[in-house]
Amino acid sequence: MAAPPRGVFVGLTTLDVVHHVDARPAADQKATATAQFVAAGGPAANAAVTFAGLGGEAVLVTAIGRSPVAAVIRADLAACSVTVVDAAEDRTADAPVSAVAVTRDTGERSVVGIDTAALQVHRAPDLAELVGSAGIVLLDGHHAVLAEAAADAASAPIVVDAGRWKPAMRPLLPRAEAIIASADFRVPGAPTTDATARALVDRGVPTVITTHGGGPVRWWHDGDHGAVPPPRIQAVDTLGAGDVFHGAYCFFACEPGSGIPARIERAAAVAALKCETPGPRAWLQRLPELSLRRGE
């Protein structure tokens, strides 16, 4: 039996405090939630959880410290079989906390968070052995020092999660095997999603993928391009859906001989499962359904 793929995920981890509401409250109003959840969040963390949920060995390089907030994060990630490498220098500072409201009827979410400003990293640990043994490496552009150290140490394909432009991404783009960009991502000087994709291709990025919510996922690779429609679902919780797509893409990219459209199709199916399941973790228990849907 083949060993599971090993992925290293580098970037932001938060504690997400999530409330589901019938409607978001206006200024000076309160709303009673229909459900609440507390779980680790952040682009790299959510991708690592997904990779592990699919059967991979996931290692998360991040900064969370040793505060009470960090203890909750660690417990959740351990329950999801994610190994954490904590690069926090200030062990007493609180890890970032995000306040999230999810509108129950549409699944749309609003997020307020502090990202890496709460717990900054100024010096990276030695990542050579850890990253050098990985089958794939994902960088989310947060914690620039960690991202560059991982990129320097990586021999495996690097996937860059490009949710929004950050100056720290500039040195990462030329090293990427694949860039997965949201519809809102723009490289400087590119006015549209397509212009951004063309600029990345022109810079020599082998694979560029752009996601568009419930719309088709577009891709460019090896002089070819196309679009893959995601499953049609009734979304009830879109929080972290893009992160889930990235983690699933990394998992399927580790399969020998897998093509770009097939990776996207399968990753989109995993993200759709997340969107049609309330809460940050319940969807993981439904992953066996995807094999049944594909007739395996």
KOLSERO-909468 format. One record per residue (C-alpha): residue number from 1; residue in one letter; x, y, z. Coordinates in nm, 2 decimals, m for minus. Layout:
// residues N
(NUM, "A", (X, Y, Z)) ...
// end
This chain:
// residues 296
(1, "M", (0.00, 0.00, 0.00)) (2, "A", (0.14, 0.34, m0.10)) (3, "A", (0.23, 0.59, 0.17)) (4, "P", (m0.01, 0.89, 0.19)) (5, "P", (0.10, 1.21, 0.03)) (6, "R", (0.27, 1.46, 0.25)) (7, "G", (0.18, 1.83, 0.22)) (8, "V", (0.33, 2.13, 0.40)) (9, "F", (0.10, 2.43, 0.44)) (10, "V", (0.26, 2.76, 0.53)) (11, "G", (0.08, 3.07, 0.65)) (12, "L", (m0.20, 3.20, 0.86)) (13, "T", (m0.39, 3.03, 1.14)) (14, "T", (m0.67, 3.19, 1.33)) (15, "L", (m0.94, 3.10, 1.58)) (16, "D", (m1.27, 3.14, 1.40)) (17, "V", (m1.58, 3.22, 1.62)) (18, "V", (m1.87, 3.16, 1.38)) (19, "H", (m2.23, 3.25, 1.42)) (20, "H", (m2.51, 3.15, 1.18)) (21, "V", (m2.78, 3.41, 1.15)) (22, "D", (m3.10, 3.46, 0.96)) (23, "A", (m2.99, 3.82, 0.88)) (24, "R", (m2.69, 4.03, 0.97)) (25, "P", (m2.76, 4.29, 1.22)) (26, "A", (m2.76, 4.66, 1.12)) (27, "A", (m2.56, 4.92, 1.32)) (28, "D", (m2.66, 4.93, 1.69)) (29, "Q", (m2.86, 4.61, 1.65)) (30, "K", (m2.82, 4.26, 1.79)) (31, "A", (m2.91, 3.93, 1.63)) (32, "T", (m2.97, 3.59, 1.79)) (33, "A", (m2.76, 3.32, 1.62)) (34, "T", (m2.92, 3.00, 1.51)) (35, "A", (m2.59, 2.81, 1.56)) (36, "Q", (m2.24, 2.87, 1.68)) (37, "F", (m1.90, 2.71, 1.61)) (38, "V", (m1.54, 2.76, 1.73)) (39, "A", (m1.26, 2.61, 1.52)) (40, "A", (m0.92, 2.68, 1.38)) (41, "G", (m0.93, 2.89, 1.06)) (42, "G", (m0.71, 3.07, 0.82)) (43, "P", (m0.62, 2.98, 0.46)) (44, "A", (m0.32, 2.76, 0.53)) (45, "A", (m0.49, 2.59, 0.83)) (46, "N", (m0.81, 2.51, 0.65)) (47, "A", (m0.62, 2.37, 0.35)) (48, "A", (m0.42, 2.15, 0.58)) (49, "V", (m0.73, 2.02, 0.75)) (50, "T", (m0.87, 1.94, 0.41)) (51, "F", (m0.56, 1.76, 0.30)) (52, "A", (m0.56, 1.55, 0.61)) (53, "G", (m0.93, 1.48, 0.58)) (54, "L", (m0.87, 1.33, 0.24)) (55, "G", (m0.61, 1.10, 0.38)) (56, "G", (m0.29, 1.29, 0.34)) (57, "E", (m0.02, 1.37, 0.60)) (58, "A", (m0.06, 1.75, 0.66)) (59, "V", (0.20, 1.97, 0.84)) (60, "L", (0.11, 2.33, 0.91)) (61, "V", (0.39, 2.58, 0.95)) (62, "T", (0.24, 2.89, 1.12)) (63, "A", (0.24, 3.11, 1.43)) (64, "I", (m0.01, 3.05, 1.72)) (65, "G", (0.19, 3.08, 2.04)) (66, "R", (0.09, 2.94, 2.38)) (67, "S", (m0.20, 3.16, 2.50)) (68, "P", (m0.54, 3.02, 2.59)) (69, "V", (m0.66, 3.10, 2.24)) (70, "A", (m0.37, 2.90, 2.10)) (71, "A", (m0.48, 2.60, 2.31)) (72, "V", (m0.82, 2.59, 2.15)) (73, "I", (m0.66, 2.61, 1.80)) (74, "R", (m0.41, 2.33, 1.88)) (75, "A", (m0.68, 2.10, 2.01)) (76, "D", (m0.89, 2.14, 1.70)) (77, "L", (m0.60, 2.09, 1.46)) (78, "A", (m0.49, 1.78, 1.66)) (79, "A", (m0.84, 1.64, 1.63)) (80, "C", (m0.81, 1.69, 1.25)) (81, "S", (m0.48, 1.51, 1.24)) (82, "V", (m0.28, 1.82, 1.14)) (83, "T", (0.08, 1.84, 1.27)) (84, "V", (0.17, 2.20, 1.38)) (85, "V", (0.51, 2.36, 1.36)) (86, "D", (0.47, 2.68, 1.56)) (87, "A", (0.72, 2.96, 1.46)) (88, "A", (0.58, 3.21, 1.71)) (89, "E", (0.85, 3.41, 1.89)) (90, "D", (0.62, 3.57, 2.15)) (91, "R", (0.46, 3.28, 2.32)) (92, "T", (0.24, 3.50, 2.53)) (93, "A", (0.07, 3.69, 2.25)) (94, "D", (m0.28, 3.59, 2.15)) (95, "A", (m0.32, 3.41, 1.81)) (96, "P", (m0.55, 3.60, 1.57)) (97, "V", (m0.92, 3.57, 1.63)) (98, "S", (m1.18, 3.61, 1.35)) (99, "A", (m1.54, 3.70, 1.41)) (100, "V", (m1.76, 3.54, 1.14)) (101, "A", (m2.13, 3.58, 1.06)) (102, "V", (m2.28, 3.33, 0.81)) (103, "T", (m2.62, 3.42, 0.66)) (104, "R", (m2.82, 3.09, 0.68)) (105, "D", (m3.03, 3.12, 0.37)) (106, "T", (m2.75, 3.21, 0.13)) (107, "G", (m2.44, 3.07, 0.30)) (108, "E", (m2.26, 3.41, 0.25)) (109, "R", (m2.02, 3.51, 0.52)) (110, "S", (m1.87, 3.83, 0.67)) (111, "V", (m1.54, 3.81, 0.84)) (112, "V", (m1.36, 4.05, 1.07)) (113, "G", (m1.00, 3.96, 1.17)) (114, "I", (m0.66, 4.09, 1.24)) (115, "D", (m0.46, 3.84, 1.03)) (116, "T", (m0.08, 3.83, 1.11)) (117, "A", (m0.08, 4.17, 1.29)) (118, "A", (m0.16, 3.99, 1.61)) (119, "L", (0.13, 3.75, 1.61)) (120, "Q", (0.42, 3.84, 1.37)) (121, "V", (0.71, 3.62, 1.28)) (122, "H", (1.05, 3.79, 1.22)) (123, "R", (1.27, 3.48, 1.20)) (124, "A", (1.19, 3.14, 1.04)) (125, "P", (1.30, 2.81, 1.19)) (126, "D", (1.51, 2.57, 0.98)) (127, "L", (1.26, 2.42, 0.74)) (128, "A", (1.50, 2.24, 0.51)) (129, "E", (1.43, 1.88, 0.63)) (130, "L", (1.06, 1.94, 0.68)) (131, "V", (0.98, 2.11, 0.35)) (132, "G", (1.24, 1.91, 0.16)) (133, "S", (1.06, 1.58, 0.22)) (134, "A", (0.71, 1.72, 0.12)) (135, "G", (0.52, 1.60, m0.18)) (136, "I", (0.36, 1.95, m0.22)) (137, "V", (0.39, 2.28, m0.05)) (138, "L", (0.12, 2.55, m0.02)) (139, "L", (0.19, 2.91, 0.06)) (140, "D", (m0.09, 3.15, 0.14)) (141, "G", (0.12, 3.47, 0.14)) (142, "H", (0.08, 3.54, 0.51)) (143, "H", (0.39, 3.53, 0.74)) (144, "A", (0.62, 3.64, 0.46)) (145, "V", (0.94, 3.52, 0.65)) (146, "L", (0.80, 3.17, 0.67)) (147, "A", (0.68, 3.17, 0.31)) (148, "E", (1.02, 3.27, 0.17)) (149, "A", (1.20, 3.02, 0.39)) (150, "A", (0.97, 2.74, 0.28)) (151, "A", (1.00, 2.84, m0.09)) (152, "D", (1.38, 2.83, m0.05)) (153, "A", (1.37, 2.48, 0.10)) (154, "A", (1.11, 2.33, m0.13)) (155, "S", (1.20, 2.08, m0.40)) (156, "A", (0.83, 1.97, m0.45)) (157, "P", (0.58, 2.17, m0.64)) (158, "I", (0.47, 2.50, m0.48)) (159, "V", (0.10, 2.61, m0.49)) (160, "V", (0.03, 2.97, m0.40)) (161, "D", (m0.31, 3.06, m0.26)) (162, "A", (m0.37, 3.41, m0.40)) (163, "G", (m0.68, 3.54, m0.22)) (164, "R", (m0.58, 3.90, m0.24)) (165, "W", (m0.26, 4.08, m0.34)) (166, "K", (0.00, 4.11, m0.07)) (167, "P", (0.35, 4.25, m0.14)) (168, "A", (0.49, 3.94, 0.02)) (169, "M", (0.37, 3.75, m0.28)) (170, "R", (0.60, 3.92, m0.53)) (171, "P", (0.90, 3.69, m0.46)) (172, "L", (0.68, 3.38, m0.44)) (173, "L", (0.51, 3.40, m0.78)) (174, "P", (0.81, 3.31, m0.99)) (175, "R", (0.87, 3.00, m0.78)) (176, "A", (0.51, 2.87, m0.80)) (177, "E", (0.42, 2.56, m0.99)) (178, "A", (0.05, 2.66, m0.96)) (179, "I", (m0.12, 2.98, m0.85)) (180, "I", (m0.48, 2.95, m0.75)) (181, "A", (m0.63, 3.30, m0.75)) (182, "S", (m0.97, 3.42, m0.64)) (183, "A", (m1.18, 3.64, m0.87)) (184, "D", (m1.08, 3.94, m0.67)) (185, "F", (m0.70, 3.88, m0.69)) (186, "R", (m0.51, 4.13, m0.90)) (187, "V", (m0.14, 4.16, m0.97)) (188, "P", (m0.03, 4.52, m0.98)) (189, "G", (m0.13, 4.68, m1.31)) (190, "A", (m0.38, 4.41, m1.41)) (191, "P", (m0.74, 4.55, m1.41)) (192, "T", (m0.93, 4.22, m1.44)) (193, "T", (m0.92, 3.85, m1.35)) (194, "D", (m0.83, 3.75, m1.70)) (195, "A", (m0.56, 4.02, m1.73)) (196, "T", (m0.41, 3.89, m1.40)) (197, "A", (m0.41, 3.53, m1.53)) (198, "R", (m0.24, 3.64, m1.85)) (199, "A", (0.02, 3.84, m1.66)) (200, "L", (0.10, 3.53, m1.45)) (201, "V", (0.12, 3.31, m1.75)) (202, "D", (0.35, 3.56, m1.92)) (203, "R", (0.57, 3.56, m1.61)) (204, "G", (0.62, 3.19, m1.66)) (205, "V", (0.39, 3.04, m1.40)) (206, "P", (0.31, 2.69, m1.53)) (207, "T", (m0.04, 2.66, m1.41)) (208, "V", (m0.28, 2.94, m1.33)) (209, "I", (m0.63, 2.87, m1.19)) (210, "T", (m0.90, 3.13, m1.10)) (211, "T", (m1.20, 3.06, m0.89)) (212, "H", (m1.53, 3.24, m0.92)) (213, "G", (m1.76, 3.14, m0.64)) (214, "G", (m2.03, 2.92, m0.78)) (215, "G", (m1.91, 2.99, m1.14)) (216, "P", (m1.68, 2.79, m1.36)) (217, "V", (m1.32, 2.75, m1.24)) (218, "R", (m1.09, 2.87, m1.52)) (219, "W", (m0.74, 2.73, m1.58)) (220, "W", (m0.44, 2.80, m1.80)) (221, "H", (m0.16, 2.53, m1.84)) (222, "D", (0.10, 2.45, m2.10)) (223, "G", (m0.04, 2.67, m2.36)) (224, "D", (m0.39, 2.54, m2.31)) (225, "H", (m0.68, 2.68, m2.12)) (226, "G", (m1.04, 2.58, m2.02)) (227, "A", (m1.31, 2.60, m1.76)) (228, "V", (m1.46, 2.34, m1.52)) (229, "P", (m1.81, 2.40, m1.38)) (230, "P", (m1.85, 2.32, m1.01)) (231, "P", (m2.14, 2.11, m0.89)) (232, "R", (m2.47, 2.28, m0.86)) (233, "I", (m2.57, 2.29, m0.49)) (234, "Q", (m2.77, 2.49, m0.24)) (235, "A", (m2.50, 2.67, m0.04)) (236, "V", (m2.56, 2.71, 0.33)) (237, "D", (m2.21, 2.79, 0.45)) (238, "T", (m1.93, 2.92, 0.22)) (239, "L", (m1.68, 3.00, 0.50)) (240, "G", (m1.34, 2.86, 0.40)) (241, "A", (m1.47, 2.71, 0.07)) (242, "G", (m1.17, 2.85, m0.12)) (243, "D", (m0.93, 2.72, 0.14)) (244, "V", (m1.09, 2.37, 0.11)) (245, "F", (m1.06, 2.39, m0.27)) (246, "H", (m0.68, 2.46, m0.23)) (247, "G", (m0.62, 2.18, 0.01)) (248, "A", (m0.81, 1.93, m0.20)) (249, "Y", (m0.63, 2.05, m0.52)) (250, "C", (m0.30, 1.99, m0.34)) (251, "F", (m0.41, 1.64, m0.24)) (252, "F", (m0.52, 1.54, m0.59)) (253, "A", (m0.21, 1.70, m0.75)) (254, "C", (0.00, 1.44, m0.56)) (255, "E", (m0.16, 1.16, m0.76)) (256, "P", (0.07, 1.05, m1.04)) (257, "G", (m0.06, 1.13, m1.39)) (258, "S", (m0.35, 1.36, m1.27)) (259, "G", (m0.44, 1.63, m1.52)) (260, "I", (m0.53, 1.99, m1.43)) (261, "P", (m0.91, 1.96, m1.53)) (262, "A", (m0.95, 1.64, m1.33)) (263, "R", (m0.78, 1.79, m1.02)) (264, "I", (m1.00, 2.10, m1.04)) (265, "E", (m1.32, 1.89, m1.09)) (266, "R", (m1.25, 1.68, m0.78)) (267, "A", (m1.13, 1.97, m0.57)) (268, "A", (m1.45, 2.16, m0.66)) (269, "A", (m1.66, 1.86, m0.55)) (270, "V", (m1.49, 1.87, m0.21)) (271, "A", (m1.55, 2.25, m0.18)) (272, "A", (m1.91, 2.21, m0.28)) (273, "L", (m1.96, 1.95, m0.01)) (274, "K", (m1.82, 2.20, 0.24)) (275, "C", (m2.06, 2.47, 0.11)) (276, "E", (m2.37, 2.25, 0.14)) (277, "T", (m2.29, 2.15, 0.50)) (278, "P", (m2.33, 2.39, 0.80)) (279, "G", (m2.03, 2.45, 1.02)) (280, "P", (m1.65, 2.43, 0.98)) (281, "R", (m1.60, 2.06, 1.04)) (282, "A", (m1.92, 1.85, 0.98)) (283, "W", (m1.85, 1.83, 0.61)) (284, "L", (m1.54, 1.61, 0.68)) (285, "Q", (m1.76, 1.33, 0.80)) (286, "R", (m1.93, 1.34, 0.46)) (287, "L", (m1.62, 1.29, 0.25)) (288, "P", (m1.70, 0.92, 0.18)) (289, "E", (m2.01, 1.04, m0.01)) (290, "L", (m1.79, 1.18, m0.28)) (291, "S", (m1.66, 0.83, m0.37)) (292, "L", (m2.02, 0.71, m0.39)) (293, "R", (m2.12, 0.99, m0.61)) (294, "R", (m1.83, 0.91, m0.85)) (295, "G", (m1.93, 0.54, m0.85)) (296, "E", (m1.61, 0.42, m0.69)) 
// end
